Amino acid sequence: MAGPDNATTATEDERSMSSEPALESSLRLLEIGDGFIYARALHLAAELRIADLLAQGPRSALQLADATGTHAPSLHRMLRTLAACGVFTETAPGTFGMTALAQPLRSDHPHSVRTTVAQGGRLTAETFRHAEHALRTGEGAFEKTFGQPVWEYLKEHPKEGTDFDTAMQEHSRVERAAVVEAYDFSDATRIVDIGGGNGTLLVAVLREAPEATGVLFDLPHVVERNRIGESGLADRCAVVGGDIFGELPSGGDLYMMKSVLHGWTDDQAVSILEGCRRAMRPDGRLLLIERVIPKGDTPHASKAFDFAMLVMAGGQERTGDEYTALLDKAGFRVTRVIGTASVQSVVEAVPVGERPR
Ligand SMILES: C[S@@+](CC[C@H](N)C(=O)[O-])C[C@H]1O[C@@H](n2cnc3c(N)ncnc32)[C@H](O)[C@@H]1O
């Protein structure tokens, strides 16, 4: 039987449950839990190129449905959902227009993220259906979802492969200015970009180091799609296809890897770093351009990316200390960790001790 003490406790519980902060917490949790609804609506809007269709001015849901092969009343409801969070605006009942927030969803916007968002719907959201597999095993869930490891899948599905390169380019376009502003590349003479994708970052870096030559290194079918020629830098930049776990282009004084190590386990990352150590000049330096996780609860995009890297590839974003430990194992000493105006940091390291065989 409940005594007077219990009765008092129950009353306090009731009081605290109906108090404002508790209610706010409930609402916030429901909002976070429903976040995927907005994410899926955004993925689909990017896939359907709604922003391109609105570039010339507002259009009705009926017109947009006609152009995208969708069901007009349903499209109206999806666009209304997005307009409620600032992506698009309902200019008149059933008619939608662009907002400042929606602009980079256009394919032709200088900072477009359309391909990244659309592919996020096809690959990332799909893989996240198996997030629990990653959580229980520590393995990435991409293979469970698509039947192949990610890089093989992208090779065998060239349209997704090209879209992945474009997505990386979209990230790099947003981040490259911050990276080249934060780090002085001007005294480098031979810059080797390992896992450099289609060369977007290397082009930006070579423009900052007019005396330097460059080497773009990535998987053979990826470097085939490089954009070095169209940037007018073909005479200063070699393009080499190969395996990051094999022999890397040698003789550089500056090696860089952006968003590469985060896709691999610690053992694989050490093996890649040792490859760089073997290939580079003894007086060279290495730059890891990655999302370095800050300590504690500090809000930072690296934390969600870290969870995403686990689910997608069994990879991980790392803290500064974790990068220092990896580099130490592979024969490097960290000289600086430089924050940039973007979510990326630059971890600079130099070789120490004997060159590994
Ligand atoms: C996340 S992307 C980063 C691309 C580029 N550095 C950037 O930031 O835009 C990782 C890159 O690693 C490359 N990669 C994956 N496995 C590789 C391998 N075994 N050998 C060489 N490159 C590889 C991919 O093709 C891809 O371009």
Ligand as a Chemical Component Dictionary entry (heavy atoms), coordinates in Angstrom:
data_LIG
# 
_chem_comp.id                   LIG 
_chem_comp.type                 NON-POLYMER 
_chem_comp.pdbx_formal_charge   0 
_chem_comp.three_letter_code    LIG 
# 
loop_
_chem_comp_atom.comp_id 
_chem_comp_atom.atom_id 
_chem_comp_atom.alt_atom_id 
_chem_comp_atom.type_symbol 
_chem_comp_atom.charge 
_chem_comp_atom.model_Cartn_x 
_chem_comp_atom.model_Cartn_y 
_chem_comp_atom.model_Cartn_z 
_chem_comp_atom.pdbx_ordinal 
LIG C1  C1  C 0  35.332 9.944  -50.153 1  
LIG S1  S1  S 1  36.169 9.954  -51.665 2  
LIG C2  C2  C 0  37.171 11.424 -51.538 3  
LIG C3  C3  C 0  37.539 12.006 -52.853 4  
LIG C4  C4  C 0  38.329 13.324 -52.788 5  
LIG N1  N1  N 0  39.551 13.207 -52.045 6  
LIG C5  C5  C 0  37.450 14.422 -52.222 7  
LIG O1  O1  O 0  37.550 14.754 -51.063 8  
LIG O2  O2  O -1 36.614 14.926 -52.981 9  
LIG C6  C6  C 0  37.354 8.646  -51.468 10 
LIG C7  C7  C 0  38.169 8.378  -52.711 11 
LIG O3  O3  O 0  38.990 7.215  -52.450 12 
LIG C8  C8  C 0  39.060 6.481  -53.660 13 
LIG N2  N2  N 0  39.407 5.084  -53.385 14 
LIG C9  C9  C 0  38.670 4.148  -52.750 15 
LIG N3  N3  N 0  39.309 2.972  -52.724 16 
LIG C10 C10 C 0  40.491 3.158  -53.352 17 
LIG C11 C11 C 0  41.587 2.302  -53.657 18 
LIG N4  N4  N 0  41.599 1.021  -53.275 19 
LIG N5  N5  N 0  42.625 2.825  -54.322 20 
LIG C12 C12 C 0  42.634 4.146  -54.724 21 
LIG N6  N6  N 0  41.626 5.006  -54.444 22 
LIG C13 C13 C 0  40.557 4.511  -53.779 23 
LIG C14 C14 C 0  37.655 6.611  -54.237 24 
LIG O4  O4  O 0  37.608 6.302  -55.615 25 
LIG C15 C15 C 0  37.308 8.054  -53.933 26 
LIG O5  O5  O 0  37.641 8.927  -54.983 27 
# 
loop_
_chem_comp_bond.comp_id 
_chem_comp_bond.atom_id_1 
_chem_comp_bond.atom_id_2 
_chem_comp_bond.value_order 
_chem_comp_bond.pdbx_ordinal 
LIG C1  S1  SING 1  
LIG S1  C2  SING 2  
LIG S1  C6  SING 3  
LIG C2  C3  SING 4  
LIG C3  C4  SING 5  
LIG C4  N1  SING 6  
LIG C4  C5  SING 7  
LIG C5  O1  DOUB 8  
LIG C5  O2  SING 9  
LIG C6  C7  SING 10 
LIG C7  O3  SING 11 
LIG C7  C15 SING 12 
LIG O3  C8  SING 13 
LIG C8  N2  SING 14 
LIG C8  C14 SING 15 
LIG N2  C9  SING 16 
LIG N2  C13 SING 17 
LIG C9  N3  DOUB 18 
LIG N3  C10 SING 19 
LIG C10 C11 SING 20 
LIG C10 C13 DOUB 21 
LIG C11 N4  SING 22 
LIG C11 N5  DOUB 23 
LIG N5  C12 SING 24 
LIG C12 N6  DOUB 25 
LIG N6  C13 SING 26 
LIG C14 O4  SING 27 
LIG C14 C15 SING 28 
LIG C15 O5  SING 29 
# 
